Amino acid sequence: MELVQVVLLLVLIGCALVALGATDLLVAVVLFGAFGFASAILFTLMNAVDVGFVEAIIGTVMTVIYISVLSGLERRSSR
C-alpha cells in the first residue's frame, strides 16, 4: 500500500470517529462530506475511477441535501 492510501485511510477513520462523537449536526454533516471526498479520492487511487466518480457525486448531493435540511431546522443549545 502506498503512503497516500494509508494517510487517506487514517483520514477516513478520523472523520468517522469524530462524526460519531459530534454533538452538533452541522459538524457531523461536514465530516460526512469530508469522508465521502476522501473515499472518492481513495477509490480513484485504487483504479476504480467509476466508483470514485459515483461516490463524489452522491456524497456531494447528499451533503447539500443534509445542509439544506439543517438550515430549515431551529438551532437549539443544550445549555
C-alpha positions in Angstrom: 0.0 0.0 0.0 1.2 3.4 -0.8 1.7 6.1 1.8 -1.0 8.3 0.3 -3.5 5.4 0.6 -2.6 4.8 4.2 -3.0 8.5 5.0 -6.4 8.6 3.3 -7.5 5.5 5.3 -6.4 7.3 8.5 -8.4 10.4 7.4 -11.4 8.2 6.8 -11.1 6.6 10.3 -10.6 10.0 11.9 -13.6 11.5 10.1 -15.8 8.6 11.1 -14.8 8.7 14.8 -15.2 12.4 15.1 -18.6 12.4 13.3 -19.8 9.7 15.7 -18.9 11.8 18.7 -20.1 15.1 17.3 -22.9 16.7 19.2 -23.6 19.4 16.5 -25.4 18.1 13.5 -23.7 20.5 11.1 -20.3 19.3 12.2 -21.4 15.7 11.6 -22.7 16.6 8.1 -19.4 18.4 7.2 -17.4 15.4 8.4 -19.7 13.2 6.3 -18.8 15.3 3.3 -15.1 15.0 4.1 -15.5 11.3 4.5 -17.1 11.0 1.1 -14.5 13.2 -0.6 -11.6 11.2 0.9 -13.2 7.9 -0.1 -13.7 9.1 -3.6 -10.0 10.0 -3.8 -9.1 6.6 -2.3 -11.2 4.8 -4.9 -9.6 6.8 -7.7 -6.1 5.9 -6.5 -7.1 2.3 -6.4 -8.0 2.5 -10.1 -11.8 2.3 -9.5 -12.4 5.7 -11.2 -16.1 4.9 -11.9 -16.7 4.1 -8.2 -14.8 7.2 -7.1 -16.8 9.4 -9.5 -20.1 8.0 -8.3 -19.0 8.4 -4.7 -18.1 12.0 -5.3 -21.4 12.8 -7.0 -23.6 11.0 -4.4 -21.5 12.4 -1.5 -21.8 16.0 -2.8 -25.6 15.7 -3.5 -26.3 14.1 -0.1 -24.2 16.7 1.8 -26.0 19.5 0.0 -29.4 17.9 0.9 -28.4 17.4 4.5 -27.2 21.0 4.9 -30.4 22.4 3.2 -32.5 20.4 5.7 -30.4 21.6 8.6 -30.8 25.2 7.5 -34.5 24.8 7.9 -34.3 23.5 11.4 -34.3 25.6 14.5 -30.9 25.6 16.3 -31.1 24.8 20.0 -28.4 24.7 22.6 -28.3 22.0 25.2 -27.1 24.5 27.8 
